[in-house]
Amino acid sequence: MVCLFQKPKHMKSQLSQDIRTALDQDNFSEALQKTQQLISMDPADFDAYLLNGDIFLRMGNGAKAVENYEKAVSIRPHEAEAFFKLGNAYDHQEDIQKSLNQYQSARRLEPGNNLYMACVGRQLNKKGIESKNINLENEGLAIMEQAYQAGVREENLNEQLSIAHLYQATNSWLEHPEKENFSVPTEKVHLEHAKIHLEWVRNLYDRSNQAIGKPLTELDELVRDMEKRHFAGYPYLRKVPFISGAVFFVFGFKILAIPTLLMGVAYHFSQFQPRYMANRQLFKGSYREPFIVRRLDQMNETLSGITIWSSSLSNLFFNKFLFALVFGTIRFGMVLMMLPYEIVKGFLNNYGLKQQLVEKVKSSAAQLSAVKN
């Protein structure tokens, strides 16, 4: 009597083993035939429907996989694995919301399963990116990172984590005012933020995955380019001291010529900015032209309204020449007077000296306060 009860159990065990062997060998027809045998022996066989779903998923038939996993869920509604596999099937069909729902169900049933947690984070992040919902995107990223730190090493998780960090690398950058879907950094912290995320990507992604490797390389190059310095000042302000110095030399005023020429050199180097700082000029609403440039623009606007009349053509040209000479000299004089301020401000801002000075003052104030106390 005992043997009669053990025989079906032994047969089911052997069939299950044969199905897994056939599946490992990609022998799908044999695997499906044997799962049907299992189901015919027991129409409520939970494992048989899971195996059948696995076979269809491996075959690329997501719809049939969903059908079998749903049957398994109906048989054992408290089994987390069935919900997890159903989530995989919906993910295969690229149905993010349904996949997320199933992963969340699996996680509720097994809160300590880090793989289920990783899948919930992955789908939340996908949904956030797709819907441009930064809150969902960040929530998904945080959950994925938690799963990764907990030891989950899974190809899909690594890929989505890489994608998420690529998106995060530039999310603090400002949208270009003229180029659509293009962002630029305007602060040093923007680049530091990008470097942290790009380091994550470098450590995560599969080197054969060009869909991630290409944007990673492009962003790396862009970050390096944004750190490079170039002259970002105003050519007119640089030209004035050089022309004035040359004129002083011609007329023998060497004492004036040398410091004036040196002022031109100093202005040139004071305006060497990292490209990210030069990007600020794109945003006219938040960027103000230097004081000297605003005064010159104001003068030009005033002068443009002046009309010169003369009784003869020769006198008209002569008057215009005198007008240009006089007011050109005034403009040059204004530049030479205010340029030292621009030079000092340029060195302070463009080379981080202002920040260092502020930090030193704060440090000195803290030390003084400590001594008093």
Short mmCIF file of the C-alpha atoms (twelve columns), coordinates in Angstrom:
data_MODEL
# 
_entry.id   MODEL 
# 
loop_
_atom_site.group_PDB 
_atom_site.id 
_atom_site.type_symbol 
_atom_site.label_atom_id 
_atom_site.label_alt_id 
_atom_site.label_comp_id 
_atom_site.label_asym_id 
_atom_site.label_seq_id 
_atom_site.Cartn_x 
_atom_site.Cartn_y 
_atom_site.Cartn_z 
_atom_site.pdbx_PDB_model_num 
ATOM 1   C CA . MET A 1   0.000  0.000   0.000   1 
ATOM 2   C CA . VAL A 2   2.864  2.331   0.823   1 
ATOM 3   C CA . CYS A 3   4.437  1.696   -2.586  1 
ATOM 4   C CA . LEU A 4   1.221  2.718   -4.374  1 
ATOM 5   C CA . PHE A 5   1.310  6.133   -2.674  1 
ATOM 6   C CA . GLN A 6   5.038  6.621   -3.211  1 
ATOM 7   C CA . LYS A 7   5.031  5.796   -6.932  1 
ATOM 8   C CA . PRO A 8   3.216  8.958   -8.148  1 
ATOM 9   C CA . LYS A 9   5.391  11.098  -5.854  1 
ATOM 10  C CA . HIS A 10  8.515  9.480   -7.277  1 
ATOM 11  C CA . MET A 11  7.219  9.961   -10.828 1 
ATOM 12  C CA . LYS A 12  6.519  13.669  -10.217 1 
ATOM 13  C CA . SER A 13  9.976  14.158  -8.765  1 
ATOM 14  C CA . GLN A 14  11.574 12.424  -11.746 1 
ATOM 15  C CA . LEU A 15  9.462  14.383  -14.228 1 
ATOM 16  C CA . SER A 16  10.417 17.662  -12.547 1 
ATOM 17  C CA . GLN A 17  14.079 16.727  -12.777 1 
ATOM 18  C CA . ASP A 18  13.674 15.757  -16.460 1 
ATOM 19  C CA . ILE A 19  11.971 19.093  -17.188 1 
ATOM 20  C CA . ARG A 20  14.811 21.061  -15.613 1 
ATOM 21  C CA . THR A 21  17.391 19.029  -17.544 1 
ATOM 22  C CA . ALA A 22  15.518 19.614  -20.833 1 
ATOM 23  C CA . LEU A 23  15.240 23.329  -19.999 1 
ATOM 24  C CA . ASP A 24  18.980 23.573  -19.328 1 
ATOM 25  C CA . GLN A 25  19.567 22.040  -22.768 1 
ATOM 26  C CA . ASP A 26  17.022 24.402  -24.420 1 
ATOM 27  C CA . ASN A 27  14.941 21.369  -25.358 1 
ATOM 28  C CA . PHE A 28  11.673 23.258  -24.974 1 
ATOM 29  C CA . SER A 29  9.368  20.785  -26.725 1 
ATOM 30  C CA . GLU A 30  10.393 17.938  -24.407 1 
ATOM 31  C CA . ALA A 31  10.153 20.213  -21.360 1 
ATOM 32  C CA . LEU A 32  6.620  21.320  -22.326 1 
ATOM 33  C CA . GLN A 33  5.535  17.735  -22.979 1 
ATOM 34  C CA . LYS A 34  6.664  16.652  -19.533 1 
ATOM 35  C CA . THR A 35  5.049  19.628  -17.749 1 
ATOM 36  C CA . GLN A 36  1.763  18.676  -19.412 1 
ATOM 37  C CA . GLN A 37  2.215  15.191  -17.973 1 
ATOM 38  C CA . LEU A 38  2.699  16.713  -14.527 1 
ATOM 39  C CA . ILE A 39  -0.412 18.889  -14.894 1 
ATOM 40  C CA . SER A 40  -2.495 15.938  -16.132 1 
ATOM 41  C CA . MET A 41  -1.402 13.983  -13.050 1 
ATOM 42  C CA . ASP A 42  -2.338 16.911  -10.770 1 
ATOM 43  C CA . PRO A 43  -4.190 19.949  -12.241 1 
ATOM 44  C CA . ALA A 44  -3.423 21.872  -9.041  1 
ATOM 45  C CA . ASP A 45  0.332  21.240  -9.167  1 
ATOM 46  C CA . PHE A 46  1.857  24.627  -8.212  1 
ATOM 47  C CA . ASP A 47  5.397  23.674  -9.277  1 
ATOM 48  C CA . ALA A 48  4.226  22.375  -12.667 1 
ATOM 49  C CA . TYR A 49  2.711  25.763  -13.577 1 
ATOM 50  C CA . LEU A 50  5.845  27.556  -12.415 1 
ATOM 51  C CA . LEU A 51  7.976  25.271  -14.594 1 
ATOM 52  C CA . ASN A 52  5.605  25.728  -17.526 1 
ATOM 53  C CA . GLY A 53  5.858  29.502  -17.100 1 
ATOM 54  C CA . ASP A 54  9.666  29.274  -16.967 1 
ATOM 55  C CA . ILE A 55  9.706  27.348  -20.243 1 
ATOM 56  C CA . PHE A 56  7.469  29.840  -22.063 1 
ATOM 57  C CA . LEU A 57  9.486  32.761  -20.712 1 
ATOM 58  C CA . ARG A 58  12.709 31.176  -21.972 1 
ATOM 59  C CA . MET A 59  11.003 30.697  -25.334 1 
ATOM 60  C CA . GLY A 60  10.160 34.408  -25.382 1 
ATOM 61  C CA . ASN A 61  6.418  33.887  -25.061 1 
ATOM 62  C CA . GLY A 62  5.602  36.348  -22.275 1 
ATOM 63  C CA . ALA A 63  1.822  36.017  -22.633 1 
ATOM 64  C CA . LYS A 64  1.839  32.245  -22.051 1 
ATOM 65  C CA . ALA A 65  4.310  32.677  -19.212 1 
ATOM 66  C CA . VAL A 66  1.916  35.171  -17.552 1 
ATOM 67  C CA . GLU A 67  -0.959 32.717  -17.995 1 
ATOM 68  C CA . ASN A 68  0.915  29.900  -16.212 1 
ATOM 69  C CA . TYR A 69  2.313  32.081  -13.421 1 
ATOM 70  C CA . GLU A 70  -1.159 33.511  -12.751 1 
ATOM 71  C CA . LYS A 71  -2.452 29.958  -12.420 1 
ATOM 72  C CA . ALA A 72  0.328  29.243  -9.910  1 
ATOM 73  C CA . VAL A 73  -0.599 32.418  -7.970  1 
ATOM 74  C CA . SER A 74  -4.244 31.312  -7.815  1 
ATOM 75  C CA . ILE A 75  -3.188 27.941  -6.389  1 
ATOM 76  C CA . ARG A 76  -0.844 29.411  -3.758  1 
ATOM 77  C CA . PRO A 77  -1.661 33.106  -3.243  1 
ATOM 78  C CA . HIS A 78  0.776  33.347  -0.324  1 
ATOM 79  C CA . GLU A 79  3.818  32.083  -2.290  1 
ATOM 80  C CA . ALA A 80  6.208  34.971  -3.015  1 
ATOM 81  C CA . GLU A 81  8.081  33.129  -5.782  1 
ATOM 82  C CA . ALA A 82  4.968  32.969  -7.975  1 
ATOM 83  C CA . PHE A 83  4.457  36.732  -7.757  1 
ATOM 84  C CA . PHE A 84  8.155  37.295  -8.443  1 
ATOM 85  C CA . LYS A 85  8.070  35.150  -11.589 1 
ATOM 86  C CA . LEU A 86  4.849  36.794  -12.706 1 
ATOM 87  C CA . GLY A 87  6.641  40.139  -12.296 1 
ATOM 88  C CA . ASN A 88  9.461  38.827  -14.510 1 
ATOM 89  C CA . ALA A 89  6.942  37.833  -17.187 1 
ATOM 90  C CA . TYR A 90  5.319  41.280  -17.199 1 
ATOM 91  C CA . ASP A 91  8.787  42.842  -17.260 1 
ATOM 92  C CA . HIS A 92  9.519  40.741  -20.359 1 
ATOM 93  C CA . GLN A 93  6.382  42.275  -21.903 1 
ATOM 94  C CA . GLU A 94  7.690  45.737  -20.875 1 
ATOM 95  C CA . ASP A 95  4.622  46.400  -18.743 1 
ATOM 96  C CA . ILE A 96  6.334  48.364  -15.990 1 
ATOM 97  C CA . GLN A 97  3.297  48.978  -13.760 1 
ATOM 98  C CA . LYS A 98  2.022  45.362  -13.741 1 
ATOM 99  C CA . SER A 99  5.552  44.081  -13.216 1 
ATOM 100 C CA . LEU A 100 6.016  46.512  -10.308 1 
ATOM 101 C CA . ASN A 101 2.733  45.382  -8.726  1 
ATOM 102 C CA . GLN A 102 3.829  41.732  -8.740  1 
ATOM 103 C CA . TYR A 103 7.303  42.492  -7.372  1 
ATOM 104 C CA . GLN A 104 5.734  44.537  -4.584  1 
ATOM 105 C CA . SER A 105 3.439  41.612  -3.742  1 
ATOM 106 C CA . ALA A 106 6.444  39.275  -3.598  1 
ATOM 107 C CA . ARG A 107 8.286  41.724  -1.374  1 
ATOM 108 C CA . ARG A 108 5.318  42.058  1.001   1 
ATOM 109 C CA . LEU A 109 5.263  38.290  1.398   1 
ATOM 110 C CA . GLU A 110 9.054  38.090  1.876   1 
ATOM 111 C CA . PRO A 111 10.268 41.473  3.162   1 
ATOM 112 C CA . GLY A 112 13.774 40.149  3.784   1 
ATOM 113 C CA . ASN A 113 14.366 39.003  0.201   1 
ATOM 114 C CA . ASN A 114 16.891 41.466  -1.229  1 
ATOM 115 C CA . LEU A 115 16.366 40.295  -4.820  1 
ATOM 116 C CA . TYR A 116 12.678 41.166  -4.616  1 
ATOM 117 C CA . MET A 117 13.653 44.540  -3.152  1 
ATOM 118 C CA . ALA A 118 16.064 45.102  -6.049  1 
ATOM 119 C CA . CYS A 119 13.330 44.366  -8.604  1 
ATOM 120 C CA . VAL A 120 10.893 46.782  -6.925  1 
ATOM 121 C CA . GLY A 121 13.573 49.495  -7.024  1 
ATOM 122 C CA . ARG A 122 14.397 48.727  -10.647 1 
ATOM 123 C CA . GLN A 123 10.790 49.081  -11.806 1 
ATOM 124 C CA . LEU A 124 10.177 52.201  -9.701  1 
ATOM 125 C CA . ASN A 125 13.244 53.806  -11.268 1 
ATOM 126 C CA . LYS A 126 12.147 52.801  -14.778 1 
ATOM 127 C CA . LYS A 127 8.695  54.251  -14.139 1 
ATOM 128 C CA . GLY A 128 10.204 57.466  -12.792 1 
ATOM 129 C CA . ILE A 129 12.473 57.900  -15.812 1 
ATOM 130 C CA . GLU A 130 9.670  57.096  -18.252 1 
ATOM 131 C CA . SER A 131 7.164  59.469  -16.606 1 
ATOM 132 C CA . LYS A 132 9.831  62.081  -15.732 1 
ATOM 133 C CA . ASN A 133 8.829  61.790  -12.085 1 
ATOM 134 C CA . ILE A 134 12.005 62.677  -10.176 1 
ATOM 135 C CA . ASN A 135 10.572 61.432  -6.863  1 
ATOM 136 C CA . LEU A 136 9.874  57.933  -8.209  1 
ATOM 137 C CA . GLU A 137 13.233 57.933  -9.985  1 
ATOM 138 C CA . ASN A 138 15.102 58.790  -6.779  1 
ATOM 139 C CA . GLU A 139 13.078 56.336  -4.680  1 
ATOM 140 C CA . GLY A 140 13.843 53.523  -7.103  1 
ATOM 141 C CA . LEU A 141 17.535 54.432  -7.189  1 
ATOM 142 C CA . ALA A 142 17.762 54.438  -3.375  1 
ATOM 143 C CA . ILE A 143 16.109 50.987  -3.163  1 
ATOM 144 C CA . MET A 144 18.384 49.558  -5.882  1 
ATOM 145 C CA . GLU A 145 21.484 50.893  -4.138  1 
ATOM 146 C CA . GLN A 146 20.275 49.371  -0.869  1 
ATOM 147 C CA . ALA A 147 19.845 45.995  -2.581  1 
ATOM 148 C CA . TYR A 148 23.256 46.284  -4.225  1 
ATOM 149 C CA . GLN A 149 24.887 47.130  -0.885  1 
ATOM 150 C CA . ALA A 150 23.087 44.114  0.585   1 
ATOM 151 C CA . GLY A 151 24.923 41.890  -1.892  1 
ATOM 152 C CA . VAL A 152 22.506 41.476  -4.813  1 
ATOM 153 C CA . ARG A 153 24.515 40.948  -8.000  1 
ATOM 154 C CA . GLU A 154 22.082 40.577  -10.846 1 
ATOM 155 C CA . GLU A 155 22.549 41.617  -14.475 1 
ATOM 156 C CA . ASN A 156 19.253 43.514  -14.801 1 
ATOM 157 C CA . LEU A 157 19.852 45.332  -11.519 1 
ATOM 158 C CA . ASN A 158 23.364 46.387  -12.566 1 
ATOM 159 C CA . GLU A 159 22.086 47.599  -15.924 1 
ATOM 160 C CA . GLN A 160 19.228 49.652  -14.461 1 
ATOM 161 C CA . LEU A 161 21.495 51.033  -11.729 1 
ATOM 162 C CA . SER A 162 23.916 52.147  -14.443 1 
ATOM 163 C CA . ILE A 163 21.106 53.787  -16.414 1 
ATOM 164 C CA . ALA A 164 19.794 55.465  -13.266 1 
ATOM 165 C CA . HIS A 165 23.198 56.899  -12.386 1 
ATOM 166 C CA . LEU A 166 23.677 58.146  -15.956 1 
ATOM 167 C CA . TYR A 167 20.401 60.062  -15.594 1 
ATOM 168 C CA . GLN A 168 21.368 61.310  -12.140 1 
ATOM 169 C CA . ALA A 169 24.800 62.498  -13.322 1 
ATOM 170 C CA . THR A 170 23.333 65.567  -15.027 1 
ATOM 171 C CA . ASN A 171 20.032 66.049  -13.202 1 
ATOM 172 C CA . SER A 172 21.407 69.041  -11.255 1 
ATOM 173 C CA . TRP A 173 22.638 70.755  -14.445 1 
ATOM 174 C CA . LEU A 174 20.611 73.583  -15.957 1 
ATOM 175 C CA . GLU A 175 18.627 73.134  -19.141 1 
ATOM 176 C CA . HIS A 176 20.264 74.986  -22.027 1 
ATOM 177 C CA . PRO A 177 18.173 78.060  -22.896 1 
ATOM 178 C CA . GLU A 178 18.416 77.395  -26.640 1 
ATOM 179 C CA . LYS A 179 19.178 73.689  -27.129 1 
ATOM 180 C CA . GLU A 180 16.330 71.300  -26.405 1 
ATOM 181 C CA . ASN A 181 17.075 68.262  -24.177 1 
ATOM 182 C CA . PHE A 182 20.581 69.550  -23.441 1 
ATOM 183 C CA . SER A 183 21.857 70.544  -20.000 1 
ATOM 184 C CA . VAL A 184 24.967 72.416  -18.901 1 
ATOM 185 C CA . PRO A 185 26.769 72.744  -15.547 1 
ATOM 186 C CA . THR A 186 27.279 76.191  -14.072 1 
ATOM 187 C CA . GLU A 187 28.749 75.281  -10.654 1 
ATOM 188 C CA . LYS A 188 31.677 73.166  -9.487  1 
ATOM 189 C CA . VAL A 189 29.300 71.092  -7.376  1 
ATOM 190 C CA . HIS A 190 27.490 70.110  -10.605 1 
ATOM 191 C CA . LEU A 191 30.668 68.422  -11.844 1 
ATOM 192 C CA . GLU A 192 31.439 66.790  -8.487  1 
ATOM 193 C CA . HIS A 193 27.893 65.423  -8.452  1 
ATOM 194 C CA . ALA A 194 28.354 64.011  -11.981 1 
ATOM 195 C CA . LYS A 195 31.692 62.376  -11.117 1 
ATOM 196 C CA . ILE A 196 30.164 60.459  -8.200  1 
ATOM 197 C CA . HIS A 197 27.414 59.006  -10.418 1 
ATOM 198 C CA . LEU A 198 29.764 58.216  -13.307 1 
ATOM 199 C CA . GLU A 199 32.027 56.300  -10.909 1 
ATOM 200 C CA . TRP A 200 29.044 54.150  -9.981  1 
ATOM 201 C CA . VAL A 201 28.425 53.424  -13.673 1 
ATOM 202 C CA . ARG A 202 32.073 52.495  -14.278 1 
ATOM 203 C CA . ASN A 203 31.936 49.956  -11.457 1 
ATOM 204 C CA . LEU A 204 28.597 48.487  -12.499 1 
ATOM 205 C CA . TYR A 205 28.139 48.160  -16.210 1 
ATOM 206 C CA . ASP A 206 29.052 45.312  -18.554 1 
ATOM 207 C CA . ARG A 207 31.808 46.591  -20.880 1 
ATOM 208 C CA . SER A 208 30.106 44.952  -23.860 1 
ATOM 209 C CA . ASN A 209 26.985 47.068  -23.302 1 
ATOM 210 C CA . GLN A 210 27.524 49.969  -25.706 1 
ATOM 211 C CA . ALA A 211 24.123 51.450  -24.871 1 
ATOM 212 C CA . ILE A 212 25.667 52.398  -21.517 1 
ATOM 213 C CA . GLY A 213 29.350 52.565  -22.468 1 
ATOM 214 C CA . LYS A 214 28.875 55.210  -25.169 1 
ATOM 215 C CA . PRO A 215 26.996 57.813  -23.044 1 
ATOM 216 C CA . LEU A 216 29.397 57.102  -20.167 1 
ATOM 217 C CA . THR A 217 32.383 57.952  -22.383 1 
ATOM 218 C CA . GLU A 218 30.644 61.055  -23.742 1 
ATOM 219 C CA . LEU A 219 29.748 62.310  -20.264 1 
ATOM 220 C CA . ASP A 220 33.280 61.639  -18.989 1 
ATOM 221 C CA . GLU A 221 34.699 63.735  -21.840 1 
ATOM 222 C CA . LEU A 222 32.115 66.472  -21.259 1 
ATOM 223 C CA . VAL A 223 32.960 66.691  -17.535 1 
ATOM 224 C CA . ARG A 224 36.690 66.946  -18.329 1 
ATOM 225 C CA . ASP A 225 35.965 69.631  -20.939 1 
ATOM 226 C CA . MET A 226 33.862 71.616  -18.459 1 
ATOM 227 C CA . GLU A 227 36.849 71.715  -16.080 1 
ATOM 228 C CA . LYS A 228 39.243 73.116  -18.700 1 
ATOM 229 C CA . ARG A 229 40.086 76.805  -18.472 1 
ATOM 230 C CA . HIS A 230 39.871 79.260  -21.346 1 
ATOM 231 C CA . PHE A 231 39.670 83.017  -21.757 1 
ATOM 232 C CA . ALA A 232 36.056 83.962  -21.107 1 
ATOM 233 C CA . GLY A 233 36.404 87.695  -20.600 1 
ATOM 234 C CA . TYR A 234 35.551 90.579  -22.903 1 
ATOM 235 C CA . PRO A 235 37.976 91.102  -25.820 1 
ATOM 236 C CA . TYR A 236 37.277 94.866  -25.796 1 
ATOM 237 C CA . LEU A 237 38.352 95.166  -22.144 1 
ATOM 238 C CA . ARG A 238 41.546 93.257  -22.958 1 
ATOM 239 C CA . LYS A 239 42.211 95.339  -26.066 1 
ATOM 240 C CA . VAL A 240 41.985 98.729  -24.326 1 
ATOM 241 C CA . PRO A 241 45.093 98.447  -22.078 1 
ATOM 242 C CA . PHE A 242 47.196 96.985  -24.896 1 
ATOM 243 C CA . ILE A 243 46.274 99.774  -27.329 1 
ATOM 244 C CA . SER A 244 46.654 102.424 -24.631 1 
ATOM 245 C CA . GLY A 245 50.037 101.021 -23.548 1 
ATOM 246 C CA . ALA A 246 51.264 101.013 -27.138 1 
ATOM 247 C CA . VAL A 247 50.151 104.678 -27.561 1 
ATOM 248 C CA . PHE A 248 51.943 105.649 -24.348 1 
ATOM 249 C CA . PHE A 249 55.121 103.998 -25.650 1 
ATOM 250 C CA . VAL A 250 54.884 105.844 -28.965 1 
ATOM 251 C CA . PHE A 251 54.608 109.182 -27.177 1 
ATOM 252 C CA . GLY A 252 57.414 108.299 -24.771 1 
ATOM 253 C CA . PHE A 253 55.381 107.780 -21.593 1 
ATOM 254 C CA . LYS A 254 57.107 104.528 -20.567 1 
ATOM 255 C CA . ILE A 255 56.162 104.954 -16.908 1 
ATOM 256 C CA . LEU A 256 52.501 104.794 -17.942 1 
ATOM 257 C CA . ALA A 257 52.994 102.294 -20.766 1 
ATOM 258 C CA . ILE A 258 54.469 99.419  -18.741 1 
ATOM 259 C CA . PRO A 259 51.799 99.237  -15.974 1 
ATOM 260 C CA . THR A 260 49.055 99.691  -18.579 1 
ATOM 261 C CA . LEU A 261 50.358 96.778  -20.659 1 
ATOM 262 C CA . LEU A 262 50.771 94.675  -17.484 1 
ATOM 263 C CA . MET A 263 47.159 95.489  -16.628 1 
ATOM 264 C CA . GLY A 264 46.132 94.016  -19.984 1 
ATOM 265 C CA . VAL A 265 48.126 90.847  -19.254 1 
ATOM 266 C CA . ALA A 266 46.640 90.631  -15.750 1 
ATOM 267 C CA . TYR A 267 43.104 90.999  -17.123 1 
ATOM 268 C CA . HIS A 268 43.767 88.263  -19.682 1 
ATOM 269 C CA . PHE A 269 44.826 85.732  -17.043 1 
ATOM 270 C CA . SER A 270 42.219 86.842  -14.490 1 
ATOM 271 C CA . GLN A 271 39.497 85.880  -16.975 1 
ATOM 272 C CA . PHE A 272 40.644 82.283  -17.490 1 
ATOM 273 C CA . GLN A 273 37.539 80.423  -16.364 1 
ATOM 274 C CA . PRO A 274 36.566 76.772  -16.256 1 
ATOM 275 C CA . ARG A 275 33.970 76.227  -18.955 1 
ATOM 276 C CA . TYR A 276 31.264 75.501  -16.390 1 
ATOM 277 C CA . MET A 277 31.619 79.073  -15.069 1 
ATOM 278 C CA . ALA A 278 31.522 80.516  -18.583 1 
ATOM 279 C CA . ASN A 279 28.185 78.691  -19.053 1 
ATOM 280 C CA . ARG A 280 26.601 81.171  -16.642 1 
ATOM 281 C CA . GLN A 281 26.627 83.753  -19.411 1 
ATOM 282 C CA . LEU A 282 24.001 81.663  -21.235 1 
ATOM 283 C CA . PHE A 283 21.450 82.478  -18.549 1 
ATOM 284 C CA . LYS A 284 20.839 86.184  -18.885 1 
ATOM 285 C CA . GLY A 285 18.128 86.168  -16.249 1 
ATOM 286 C CA . SER A 286 20.494 85.083  -13.483 1 
ATOM 287 C CA . TYR A 287 23.778 86.407  -14.899 1 
ATOM 288 C CA . ARG A 288 24.744 90.107  -14.726 1 
ATOM 289 C CA . GLU A 289 27.291 91.621  -17.037 1 
ATOM 290 C CA . PRO A 290 30.311 93.114  -15.189 1 
ATOM 291 C CA . PHE A 291 29.818 96.664  -13.901 1 
ATOM 292 C CA . ILE A 292 32.233 98.154  -16.432 1 
ATOM 293 C CA . VAL A 293 30.430 96.464  -19.344 1 
ATOM 294 C CA . ARG A 294 27.054 97.741  -18.128 1 
ATOM 295 C CA . ARG A 295 28.422 101.314 -17.962 1 
ATOM 296 C CA . LEU A 296 29.907 101.055 -21.463 1 
ATOM 297 C CA . ASP A 297 26.634 99.669  -22.860 1 
ATOM 298 C CA . GLN A 298 24.788 102.528 -21.182 1 
ATOM 299 C CA . MET A 299 27.149 105.060 -22.766 1 
ATOM 300 C CA . ASN A 300 26.818 103.464 -26.207 1 
ATOM 301 C CA . GLU A 301 23.030 103.583 -25.911 1 
ATOM 302 C CA . THR A 302 23.176 107.292 -25.029 1 
ATOM 303 C CA . LEU A 303 25.622 108.106 -27.848 1 
ATOM 304 C CA . SER A 304 23.574 106.215 -30.430 1 
ATOM 305 C CA . GLY A 305 20.800 108.767 -29.986 1 
ATOM 306 C CA . ILE A 306 23.056 111.714 -30.864 1 
ATOM 307 C CA . THR A 307 22.745 112.975 -34.432 1 
ATOM 308 C CA . ILE A 308 25.552 115.004 -36.090 1 
ATOM 309 C CA . TRP A 309 24.665 117.650 -38.699 1 
ATOM 310 C CA . SER A 310 26.975 119.688 -40.926 1 
ATOM 311 C CA . SER A 311 26.677 122.063 -43.862 1 
ATOM 312 C CA . SER A 312 29.251 120.158 -45.945 1 
ATOM 313 C CA . LEU A 313 30.229 116.533 -46.446 1 
ATOM 314 C CA . SER A 314 33.846 117.136 -45.425 1 
ATOM 315 C CA . ASN A 315 32.785 118.861 -42.213 1 
ATOM 316 C CA . LEU A 316 30.367 116.004 -41.478 1 
ATOM 317 C CA . PHE A 317 33.142 113.406 -41.737 1 
ATOM 318 C CA . PHE A 318 35.484 115.570 -39.653 1 
ATOM 319 C CA . ASN A 319 32.833 116.090 -36.978 1 
ATOM 320 C CA . LYS A 320 32.089 112.388 -36.883 1 
ATOM 321 C CA . PHE A 321 35.811 111.646 -36.543 1 
ATOM 322 C CA . LEU A 322 36.146 114.122 -33.649 1 
ATOM 323 C CA . PHE A 323 33.031 112.688 -32.033 1 
ATOM 324 C CA . ALA A 324 34.389 109.121 -32.266 1 
ATOM 325 C CA . LEU A 325 37.829 110.226 -31.020 1 
ATOM 326 C CA . VAL A 326 36.514 112.130 -28.013 1 
ATOM 327 C CA . PHE A 327 34.054 109.510 -26.846 1 
ATOM 328 C CA . GLY A 328 36.431 106.652 -27.737 1 
ATOM 329 C CA . THR A 329 38.987 108.307 -25.466 1 
ATOM 330 C CA . ILE A 330 36.359 108.603 -22.720 1 
ATOM 331 C CA . ARG A 331 35.475 104.922 -23.100 1 
ATOM 332 C CA . PHE A 332 39.150 103.936 -22.944 1 
ATOM 333 C CA . GLY A 333 39.566 106.115 -19.843 1 
ATOM 334 C CA . MET A 334 36.583 104.469 -18.147 1 
ATOM 335 C CA . VAL A 335 37.953 101.006 -18.902 1 
ATOM 336 C CA . LEU A 336 41.428 101.857 -17.564 1 
ATOM 337 C CA . MET A 337 39.935 103.274 -14.351 1 
ATOM 338 C CA . MET A 338 37.628 100.332 -13.639 1 
ATOM 339 C CA . LEU A 339 39.738 97.470  -15.015 1 
ATOM 340 C CA . PRO A 340 41.751 96.908  -11.773 1 
ATOM 341 C CA . TYR A 341 38.459 96.086  -10.028 1 
ATOM 342 C CA . GLU A 342 37.578 93.534  -12.736 1 
ATOM 343 C CA . ILE A 343 41.055 92.007  -12.491 1 
ATOM 344 C CA . VAL A 344 40.853 91.529  -8.712  1 
ATOM 345 C CA . LYS A 345 37.283 90.200  -8.946  1 
ATOM 346 C CA . GLY A 346 38.338 87.857  -11.771 1 
ATOM 347 C CA . PHE A 347 41.179 86.293  -9.802  1 
ATOM 348 C CA . LEU A 348 38.999 85.953  -6.696  1 
ATOM 349 C CA . ASN A 349 36.082 84.289  -8.511  1 
ATOM 350 C CA . ASN A 350 37.763 82.344  -11.301 1 
ATOM 351 C CA . TYR A 351 40.501 80.747  -9.226  1 
ATOM 352 C CA . GLY A 352 38.504 80.011  -6.080  1 
ATOM 353 C CA . LEU A 353 40.417 82.626  -4.058  1 
ATOM 354 C CA . LYS A 354 37.206 84.225  -2.790  1 
ATOM 355 C CA . GLN A 355 36.014 80.948  -1.291  1 
ATOM 356 C CA . GLN A 356 39.426 80.319  0.280   1 
ATOM 357 C CA . LEU A 357 39.397 83.847  1.733   1 
ATOM 358 C CA . VAL A 358 35.903 83.368  3.189   1 
ATOM 359 C CA . GLU A 359 36.912 80.030  4.726   1 
ATOM 360 C CA . LYS A 360 40.034 81.605  6.275   1 
ATOM 361 C CA . VAL A 361 37.980 84.448  7.759   1 
ATOM 362 C CA . LYS A 362 35.482 81.960  9.188   1 
ATOM 363 C CA . SER A 363 38.301 79.819  10.593  1 
ATOM 364 C CA . SER A 364 39.972 82.859  12.184  1 
ATOM 365 C CA . ALA A 365 36.650 84.015  13.640  1 
ATOM 366 C CA . ALA A 366 36.019 80.546  15.096  1 
ATOM 367 C CA . GLN A 367 39.494 80.442  16.650  1 
ATOM 368 C CA . LEU A 368 39.028 83.938  18.105  1 
ATOM 369 C CA . SER A 369 35.660 82.935  19.539  1 
ATOM 370 C CA . ALA A 370 37.185 79.802  21.080  1 
ATOM 371 C CA . VAL A 371 39.958 81.840  22.703  1 
ATOM 372 C CA . LYS A 372 37.445 84.312  24.163  1 
ATOM 373 C CA . ASN A 373 35.346 81.505  25.606  1 
# 
